[in-house]
Amino acid sequence: MSKTTVIRYTTRPDAADENQELIEKVFAELAAVDPGGVRYAAFRLDDGTFLHVVTTDDDRDPLPGLSAFKNFQSTINDRLADVPIRTGAHVVGSYRLVAE
């Protein structure tokens, strides 16, 4: 059974570009190691917030094991303008974004 989590947060304006660069490094590492079992999308919204959608095939989430993700997480509090909102989500419909 898959599990989907949505995380939304706003960075300080001066930290948004750095945040995006760190996210891009996570995707580069994902592409290089292809851990399987995860579908992940990150969005930088026009209002200055970031939105991450992570779907794992089971309870095993490979993201915390990636060095780029550890680096992203290690300084996240320095970049935040507010508290991240993390919530589970249930796919109602998706066209090629996440598995249902």
SVG drawing of the C-alpha trace seen along z (x, -y; Angstrom):
<svg xmlns="http://www.w3.org/2000/svg" viewBox="-11 -38 37 40">
<polyline fill="none" stroke="black" stroke-width="0.4" points="0.0,0.0 1.4,-3.4 1.6,-6.3 1.5,-10.0 2.7,-12.9 2.4,-16.6 4.7,-19.2 4.2,-22.9 6.3,-25.7 7.6,-29.2 11.2,-30.1 12.7,-33.6 12.8,-35.5 16.6,-35.6 16.8,-31.8 14.4,-30.7 17.0,-30.3 19.3,-28.3 16.3,-26.1 15.6,-25.4 19.2,-24.5 19.3,-22.1 16.1,-20.4 17.5,-20.1 20.5,-18.3 18.1,-15.8 16.6,-15.1 20.0,-14.7 20.9,-12.1 17.6,-10.3 18.3,-10.1 21.8,-8.8 21.0,-6.1 17.4,-5.3 16.4,-3.8 13.0,-2.7 9.7,-2.7 9.3,-6.5 7.7,-9.1 8.5,-12.7 7.7,-16.1 8.6,-19.5 7.1,-22.8 8.1,-26.4 4.8,-28.3 4.4,-31.8 3.4,-33.0 6.9,-32.1 6.0,-28.7 7.4,-25.3 5.2,-22.2 6.6,-18.7 4.5,-15.6 6.1,-12.3 4.6,-8.9 6.3,-5.7 5.3,-2.2 5.4,-1.1 6.5,-2.5 10.1,-2.6 11.1,-6.1 14.5,-6.2 14.8,-10.0 16.3,-10.3 19.1,-8.0 20.3,-10.3 23.2,-12.6 21.7,-15.4 18.5,-15.1 20.4,-15.1 22.2,-18.2 18.8,-19.8 17.4,-18.9 20.4,-20.0 19.9,-23.7 16.1,-23.8 15.3,-25.7 17.8,-28.5 15.8,-29.0 12.2,-28.9 9.9,-31.8 7.2,-29.7 6.5,-26.2 6.2,-23.5 2.8,-21.9 3.1,-18.1 0.1,-16.0 -0.9,-12.6 -2.9,-12.7 -5.1,-10.3 -4.9,-10.4 -8.4,-11.2 -7.1,-11.4 -3.8,-11.8 -2.8,-12.0 0.8,-10.6 1.9,-12.4 1.4,-9.8 0.2,-6.2 -3.3,-5.7"/>
</svg>
